[in-house]
């Protein structure tokens, strides 16, 4: 990833450092200060010509300062000839002003989108927008991630009994339903009526919360008015334990005082917005989304699918974990044996033939909780099927992913099958369609197998960067001999060292690598930092640079007066 450059504004540098640590790249060097009159002074301190630049900046308070800072940074990178500029906005400010709900008001979320597009950004990466349709305000690609997988991982560490997930309003029902489905809980909705801006009045609760642990789920916590009133209503309905989860901790105005005085046992938030010391409470648990954002940046840079990061948000996690356990139980030292393939008969997916096809039929099928699919045989015609998407997710979440062999039962017939292709909704992450392929266990096939680097190179410890050039490789083998991945030890690599396809260790008696042996797999490159051409005048620490004032000479002033 030598062409990848990651930079950060001043809004959330801690998150930016975590992302860079996950990616194994240094945080880009910039000069970012304010003149004494408040104007922003920005300069890139390293070469970005022809590079893939990612600028991390949340538009959190101070909102306008951070947005302007982002716009100026993007303009600087554009003028420095960056090949592509991606604005990474973990929190997208003004997102709640996404429509005209009153006469003569702006759609501010669209204004921010227009500003970003006009200044020259090529792509936007953001997380948990207040409304998914904000993506439509852009005429450039928008990758919309969800923090749900991170929150779900934490929820599974808690001892929650008879859980009920509660949406604070009708607009958040879909988000709450996803979490409820993943943790196997019931769902409730709070009916509220907003009396004025930033304040809400809870009316009543739709659903049963009596004698249950309750988790309120929202995209953000602002003044916490909704959550405070929700606790009163939930307690009145007999709720046992109270927890809350929100992606963005805005926490403006009286939020901290309100939350400190509530009965919440734990309030789960993420670090899309930095939490200053004065806003930290013992009951507030901050989770990191650095890995999720880092993986998205890696996928964008490598031109691979970002949709794989949606799966944890859209499917049945418990089912996927069970599927992973089943697959792991049939593996030995990372490779399936022929006996292991026979044991995979336990993983059976039942399918039905589709009698109708077309867009309308597919929409009705998805609304009923099913998904369309097609199975292709070696010598037979393709057959249109109906599948349960949770079964497909079990396969995709298993350790071998798409290379997992499973049994497909269609009526009285059972076949050994692989997932050839699958399609996800780009916004919600739902599985939309799958193509399956029947296989013969005694027939040699070609497979794409991931390459897994092991260890930390010596050169990286000295400041180098591990550039993974080849992430998967095509090999030929029997399905029973297919490994989940091919491991390669990179710990001995110094700066400038390279490992090629010929260095990969596989059992050549069972499989054949089809790639060119001279192809580079990984290399350690030095950090590409070029010196700044213009000599900087050192400034005293903490002293802001003043704008230069050009003064006229005395003779010039006298000449103007005489004229």
MOWO-V333828 format. One record per residue. N is the residue number from 1. RES is the residue in three letters. PHI is phi in radians with two decimals (none if undefined). BURIAL is b if it has 9 or more other ideal C-beta (glycine too) atoms within 8 Angstrom, else e. Layout:
# MOWO-V333828
{{N/RES/PHI/BURIAL} {N/RES/PHI/BURIAL}}
This chain:
# MOWO-V333828
{{1/UNK/none/b} {2/UNK/-1.20/e} {3/UNK/-1.55/b} {4/UNK/-1.55/b} {5/UNK/-2.25/b} {6/UNK/-2.06/b} {7/UNK/-2.19/b} {8/UNK/-2.42/b} {9/UNK/-1.45/b} {10/UNK/-1.60/e} {11/UNK/-1.28/b} {12/UNK/-2.69/b} {13/UNK/-1.23/b} {14/UNK/-1.11/e} {15/UNK/-1.11/b} {16/UNK/-1.07/b} {17/UNK/-1.14/b} {18/UNK/-1.09/b} {19/UNK/-1.08/b} {20/UNK/-1.11/b} {21/UNK/-1.09/e} {22/UNK/-1.14/b} {23/UNK/-1.36/b} {24/UNK/1.32/b} {25/UNK/-2.20/b} {26/UNK/-1.35/e} {27/UNK/-1.30/b} {28/UNK/-1.04/b} {29/UNK/-1.63/e} {30/UNK/-2.45/b} {31/UNK/-1.94/e} {32/UNK/-2.36/b} {33/UNK/-2.45/e} {34/UNK/-2.04/e} {35/UNK/-1.19/b} {36/UNK/-1.12/e} {37/UNK/-1.60/e} {38/UNK/1.72/e} {39/UNK/-1.16/e} {40/UNK/-1.53/b} {41/UNK/-2.00/b} {42/UNK/-2.28/b} {43/UNK/-2.62/e} {44/UNK/-1.44/b} {45/UNK/-1.79/e} {46/UNK/-2.63/b} {47/UNK/-1.26/e} {48/UNK/-2.20/b} {49/UNK/-1.07/e} {50/UNK/1.28/e} {51/UNK/-1.69/b} {52/UNK/-1.62/b} {53/UNK/-1.79/b} {54/UNK/-2.07/b} {55/UNK/-1.93/b} {56/UNK/-1.64/b} {57/UNK/-2.80/b} {58/UNK/-1.47/b} {59/UNK/-1.58/b} {60/UNK/-1.62/b} {61/UNK/-0.99/e} {62/UNK/-1.29/e} {63/UNK/-1.03/b} {64/UNK/-1.11/e} {65/UNK/-1.07/e} {66/UNK/-1.24/b} {67/UNK/-1.16/b} {68/UNK/-1.10/b} {69/UNK/-1.06/b} {70/UNK/-1.11/b} {71/UNK/-1.08/b} {72/UNK/-1.15/b} {73/UNK/-1.11/b} {74/UNK/-1.06/b} {75/UNK/-1.09/b} {76/UNK/-1.11/b} {77/UNK/-1.17/b} {78/UNK/-1.10/b} {79/UNK/-1.28/e} {80/UNK/-1.58/b} {81/UNK/1.22/e} {82/UNK/-1.11/b} {83/UNK/-1.20/e} {84/UNK/-2.54/e} {85/UNK/-2.13/b} {86/UNK/-2.01/b} {87/UNK/-1.50/b} {88/UNK/-1.67/b} {89/UNK/-2.02/b} {90/UNK/-0.95/b} {91/UNK/-2.17/b} {92/UNK/-1.76/b} {93/UNK/-1.18/b} {94/UNK/1.18/b} {95/UNK/-1.16/b} {96/UNK/-1.34/e} {97/UNK/-1.69/b} {98/UNK/-1.87/b} {99/UNK/-2.83/e} {100/UNK/-1.57/e} {101/UNK/-1.69/e} {102/UNK/-2.51/e} {103/UNK/-1.17/e} {104/UNK/1.05/e} {105/UNK/-2.12/e} {106/UNK/-1.44/e} {107/UNK/-1.80/b} {108/UNK/-1.15/e} {109/UNK/-1.07/b} {110/UNK/-1.25/b} {111/UNK/-1.07/b} {112/UNK/-1.09/b} {113/UNK/-1.07/b} {114/UNK/-1.13/b} {115/UNK/-1.10/b} {116/UNK/-1.09/b} {117/UNK/-1.16/b} {118/UNK/-1.15/e} {119/UNK/-1.36/b} {120/UNK/2.01/e} {121/UNK/-1.27/b} {122/UNK/-1.67/e} {123/UNK/-2.76/b} {124/UNK/-2.21/b} {125/UNK/-2.07/b} {126/UNK/-2.43/b} {127/UNK/-2.45/b} {128/UNK/0.79/b} {129/UNK/-1.08/b} {130/UNK/-1.04/b} {131/UNK/-2.46/e} {132/UNK/-1.06/e} {133/UNK/-1.22/e} {134/UNK/-1.06/b} {135/UNK/-1.01/b} {136/UNK/-1.25/e} {137/UNK/-1.29/b} {138/UNK/-1.72/b} {139/UNK/-1.83/e} {140/UNK/-2.23/b} {141/UNK/-1.08/e} {142/UNK/-2.22/b} {143/UNK/-1.77/b} {144/UNK/-1.87/b} {145/UNK/-1.62/b} {146/UNK/-2.17/b} {147/UNK/-1.48/b} {148/UNK/-0.95/b} {149/UNK/-1.01/b} {150/UNK/-1.18/b} {151/UNK/-1.17/b} {152/UNK/-1.09/b} {153/UNK/-1.02/e} {154/UNK/-1.26/b} {155/UNK/-1.05/b} {156/UNK/-1.23/e} {157/UNK/-1.53/e} {158/UNK/-1.65/e} {159/UNK/-1.58/e} {160/UNK/-1.76/b} {161/UNK/-2.07/e} {162/UNK/0.85/e} {163/UNK/-1.26/b} {164/UNK/-2.22/b} {165/UNK/-1.58/b} {166/UNK/-2.05/b} {167/UNK/-1.63/b} {168/UNK/-1.28/b} {169/UNK/-2.78/b} {170/UNK/-1.14/e} {171/UNK/-1.17/e} {172/UNK/-1.75/b} {173/UNK/-1.09/b} {174/UNK/-1.08/e} {175/UNK/-1.10/b} {176/UNK/-1.16/b} {177/UNK/-1.12/b} {178/UNK/-1.05/b} {179/UNK/-1.15/b} {180/UNK/-1.03/b} {181/UNK/-1.15/e} {182/UNK/-1.27/b} {183/UNK/-1.76/b} {184/UNK/1.21/e} {185/UNK/-2.01/b} {186/UNK/-1.47/b} {187/UNK/-2.26/b} {188/UNK/-2.41/b} {189/UNK/-2.29/b} {190/UNK/-1.65/b} {191/UNK/-1.58/b} {192/UNK/-2.24/b} {193/UNK/-2.17/e} {194/UNK/-1.39/e} {195/UNK/-1.59/e} {196/UNK/-2.82/e} {197/UNK/-0.98/e} {198/UNK/1.15/e} {199/UNK/-2.34/b} {200/UNK/-2.48/b} {201/UNK/-2.05/b} {202/UNK/-1.35/b} {203/UNK/-1.68/e} {204/UNK/-2.76/e} {205/UNK/-1.95/b} {206/UNK/-1.75/e} {207/UNK/2.28/b} {208/UNK/-1.79/e} {209/UNK/-2.07/b} {210/UNK/-1.13/e} {211/UNK/1.00/e} {212/UNK/-2.15/b} {213/UNK/-1.34/b} {214/UNK/-2.06/b} {215/UNK/-2.10/b} {216/UNK/-1.54/b} {217/UNK/-2.07/b} {218/UNK/-2.54/b} {219/UNK/-1.41/b} {220/UNK/-2.69/b} {221/UNK/-2.06/b} {222/UNK/-1.77/b} {223/UNK/-1.52/b} {224/UNK/1.21/b} {225/UNK/-1.09/b} {226/UNK/-1.10/b} {227/UNK/-1.20/b} {228/UNK/-1.11/b} {229/UNK/-1.19/b} {230/UNK/-1.16/b} {231/UNK/-1.07/b} {232/UNK/-1.11/b} {233/UNK/-1.18/b} {234/UNK/-1.21/b} {235/UNK/-1.09/b} {236/UNK/-1.13/e} {237/UNK/-1.62/b} {238/UNK/1.60/e} {239/UNK/-1.11/b} {240/UNK/-1.57/e} {241/UNK/-1.94/e} {242/UNK/-2.08/b} {243/UNK/-2.33/b} {244/UNK/-2.42/b} {245/UNK/-2.46/b} {246/UNK/-2.58/b} {247/UNK/-1.24/b} {248/UNK/-1.88/b} {249/UNK/-1.66/b} {250/UNK/-1.19/b} {251/UNK/0.88/b} {252/UNK/-1.68/e} {253/UNK/1.00/e} {254/UNK/-1.51/e} {255/UNK/-1.01/b} {256/UNK/-1.11/b} {257/UNK/-1.10/e} {258/UNK/-1.12/b} {259/UNK/-1.17/b} {260/UNK/-1.14/e} {261/UNK/-1.69/e} {262/UNK/-1.62/b} {263/UNK/-1.59/e} {264/UNK/-1.10/b} {265/UNK/-1.35/e} {266/UNK/-2.66/b} {267/UNK/-2.10/b} {268/UNK/-1.66/b} {269/UNK/-2.34/b} {270/UNK/-2.03/b} {271/UNK/-1.67/b} {272/UNK/-1.10/b} {273/UNK/-2.12/b} {274/UNK/-1.15/b} {275/UNK/-1.84/b} {276/UNK/-1.20/e} {277/UNK/-1.01/e} {278/UNK/-1.23/e} {279/UNK/-1.88/b} {280/UNK/-1.49/e} {281/UNK/-2.13/b} {282/UNK/-1.08/e} {283/UNK/-1.46/b} {284/UNK/-1.61/b} {285/UNK/-1.86/b} {286/UNK/-1.75/b} {287/UNK/-1.82/b} {288/UNK/-1.66/b} {289/UNK/-1.86/b} {290/UNK/-1.09/b} {291/UNK/-1.10/e} {292/UNK/-1.10/b} {293/UNK/-1.18/b} {294/UNK/-1.10/b} {295/UNK/-1.15/b} {296/UNK/-1.14/b} {297/UNK/-1.07/b} {298/UNK/-1.08/b} {299/UNK/-1.14/b} {300/UNK/-1.12/b} {301/UNK/-1.11/b} {302/UNK/-1.56/e} {303/UNK/1.06/e} {304/UNK/-1.89/e} {305/UNK/-1.23/e} {306/UNK/-1.49/b} {307/UNK/-1.07/b} {308/UNK/-1.05/e} {309/UNK/-1.39/b} {310/UNK/-1.48/b} {311/UNK/-1.04/b} {312/UNK/-1.11/b} {313/UNK/-1.57/b} {314/UNK/-1.92/b} {315/UNK/-2.21/b} {316/UNK/-1.55/b} {317/UNK/-1.10/b} {318/UNK/-1.08/b} {319/UNK/-1.15/b} {320/UNK/-1.16/b} {321/UNK/-1.14/b} {322/UNK/-1.10/b} {323/UNK/-1.10/b} {324/UNK/-1.13/b} {325/UNK/-1.12/e} {326/UNK/-1.12/b} {327/UNK/-1.16/b} {328/UNK/-1.07/e} {329/UNK/-1.14/e} {330/UNK/-1.74/b} {331/UNK/-1.84/b} {332/UNK/-2.40/e} {333/UNK/0.92/e} {334/UNK/1.32/e} {335/UNK/-2.36/b} {336/UNK/-1.39/b} {337/UNK/-1.60/b} {338/UNK/-0.99/b} {339/UNK/-1.13/e} {340/UNK/-1.10/b} {341/UNK/-1.12/b} {342/UNK/-1.09/e} {343/UNK/-1.18/b} {344/UNK/-1.23/b} {345/UNK/-1.04/e} {346/UNK/-1.13/e} {347/UNK/-1.55/b} {348/UNK/-2.05/b} {349/UNK/-1.96/b} {350/UNK/-1.62/e} {351/UNK/-2.30/b} {352/UNK/-2.20/e} {353/UNK/-1.23/b} {354/UNK/-1.59/b} {355/UNK/-1.59/e} {356/UNK/-2.20/e} {357/UNK/-2.31/e} {358/UNK/1.94/e} {359/UNK/-1.08/e} {360/UNK/-1.12/e} {361/UNK/-1.12/b} {362/UNK/-1.16/b} {363/UNK/-1.10/e} {364/UNK/-1.12/e} {365/UNK/-1.13/b} {366/UNK/-1.18/b} {367/UNK/-1.10/e} {368/UNK/-1.55/e} {369/UNK/1.51/e} {370/UNK/-1.98/b} {371/UNK/-2.46/b} {372/UNK/-1.38/b} {373/UNK/-2.69/b} {374/UNK/-2.34/b} {375/UNK/-1.93/b} {376/UNK/-1.91/b} {377/UNK/-1.70/b} {378/UNK/-1.26/e} {379/UNK/-2.32/e} {380/UNK/-2.07/e} {381/UNK/-1.29/e} {382/UNK/-1.18/e} {383/UNK/-2.11/b} {384/UNK/-1.42/b} {385/UNK/-2.22/b} {386/UNK/-2.11/b} {387/UNK/-2.18/b} {388/UNK/-1.50/b} {389/UNK/-1.04/b} {390/UNK/-1.15/b} {391/UNK/-1.16/b} {392/UNK/-1.16/b} {393/UNK/-1.12/b} {394/UNK/-1.04/b} {395/UNK/-1.23/b} {396/UNK/-1.14/b} {397/UNK/-1.49/b} {398/UNK/-1.22/b} {399/UNK/-1.11/e} {400/UNK/-1.52/b} {401/UNK/1.02/b} {402/UNK/-1.14/b} {403/UNK/-1.48/b} {404/UNK/-1.26/b} {405/UNK/-1.64/b} {406/UNK/-2.42/b} {407/UNK/-1.64/b} {408/UNK/-1.93/b} {409/UNK/-1.78/b} {410/UNK/-2.18/b} {411/UNK/1.16/e} {412/UNK/-1.60/e} {413/UNK/-1.66/e} {414/UNK/-2.26/e} {415/UNK/-2.28/b} {416/UNK/-1.45/b} {417/UNK/-2.40/b} {418/UNK/-2.10/b} {419/UNK/-1.45/b} {420/UNK/-1.46/e} {421/UNK/-2.53/e} {422/UNK/-2.55/b} {423/UNK/-2.18/e} {424/UNK/-2.03/b} {425/UNK/-1.12/b} {426/UNK/-1.16/e} {427/UNK/-1.76/e} {428/UNK/-1.60/b} {429/UNK/1.46/b} {430/UNK/-1.13/b} {431/UNK/-1.24/b} {432/UNK/-1.82/b} {433/UNK/-2.84/b} {434/UNK/-2.49/b} {435/UNK/-1.89/b} {436/UNK/-1.94/b} {437/UNK/-2.35/b} {438/UNK/-1.30/b} {439/UNK/-2.37/b} {440/UNK/-1.91/e} {441/UNK/-1.19/b} {442/UNK/-1.78/e} {443/UNK/-2.01/e} {444/UNK/-1.20/e} {445/UNK/-2.34/b} {446/UNK/-1.74/e} {447/UNK/-2.37/b} {448/UNK/-1.69/e} {449/UNK/-2.01/b} {450/UNK/-1.14/b} {451/UNK/-1.80/b} {452/UNK/-2.02/e} {453/UNK/-1.19/b} {454/UNK/-2.06/e} {455/UNK/1.56/e} {456/UNK/-1.90/e} {457/UNK/-1.05/b} {458/UNK/-1.07/b} {459/UNK/-1.15/b} {460/UNK/-1.18/b} {461/UNK/-1.12/e} {462/UNK/-1.70/e} {463/UNK/1.88/e} {464/UNK/-1.30/b} {465/UNK/-2.18/b} {466/UNK/-1.40/b} {467/UNK/-1.80/b} {468/UNK/-1.54/b} {469/UNK/-1.46/e} {470/UNK/-2.11/b} {471/UNK/-1.78/e} {472/UNK/-2.57/e} {473/UNK/-2.43/b} {474/UNK/-1.59/b} {475/UNK/-2.38/b} {476/UNK/-2.10/b} {477/UNK/-2.92/b} {478/UNK/-1.29/b} {479/UNK/-0.97/b} {480/UNK/-1.24/b} {481/UNK/-1.78/b} {482/UNK/-1.25/b} {483/UNK/-1.39/b} {484/UNK/-1.20/b} {485/UNK/-2.78/b} {486/UNK/-1.99/b} {487/UNK/-1.54/b} {488/UNK/-2.42/b} {489/UNK/-1.42/e} {490/UNK/-1.93/b} {491/UNK/-1.14/b} {492/UNK/-1.57/e} {493/UNK/-1.24/b} {494/UNK/-1.69/b} {495/UNK/-1.07/b} {496/UNK/1.70/b} {497/UNK/-1.34/b} {498/UNK/-2.44/e} {499/UNK/-2.01/b} {500/UNK/-2.01/b} {501/UNK/-1.01/b} {502/UNK/-1.13/e} {503/UNK/-1.51/e} {504/UNK/-1.24/b} {505/UNK/-1.76/e} {506/UNK/-2.35/b} {507/UNK/-1.40/e} {508/UNK/-1.18/e} {509/UNK/-1.35/e} {510/UNK/-2.04/e} {511/UNK/-2.60/b} {512/UNK/-2.23/e} {513/UNK/-1.40/b} {514/UNK/-1.64/e} {515/UNK/-1.40/b} {516/UNK/-1.09/e} {517/UNK/-1.03/e} {518/UNK/-1.51/e} {519/UNK/-1.11/b} {520/UNK/-1.35/b} {521/UNK/-1.68/b} {522/UNK/-2.44/b} {523/UNK/-2.63/b} {524/UNK/-1.89/b} {525/UNK/-1.94/b} {526/UNK/-1.27/e} {527/UNK/-1.11/e} {528/UNK/-1.51/e} {529/UNK/-2.03/e} {530/UNK/-1.73/e} {531/UNK/-1.16/e} {532/UNK/-1.26/e} {533/UNK/-1.16/e} {534/UNK/-1.45/e} {535/UNK/-1.29/e} {536/UNK/-1.56/e} {537/UNK/-1.53/e} {538/UNK/-1.09/e} {539/UNK/-1.96/e} {540/UNK/-1.18/e} {541/UNK/-1.04/e} {542/UNK/1.49/e} {543/UNK/-1.65/e} {544/UNK/-1.43/e} {545/UNK/-1.22/e} {546/UNK/-1.65/e} {547/UNK/-1.07/e} {548/UNK/-1.27/e} {549/UNK/-1.89/e} {550/UNK/-1.54/e} {551/UNK/-1.72/e} {552/UNK/-1.44/e} {553/UNK/-1.25/e} {554/UNK/-1.10/e} {555/UNK/-1.13/e} {556/UNK/-1.17/e} {557/UNK/-1.12/b} {558/UNK/-1.13/e} {559/UNK/-1.11/e} {560/UNK/-1.19/e} {561/UNK/-1.14/e} {562/UNK/-1.21/e} {563/UNK/-1.35/e}}
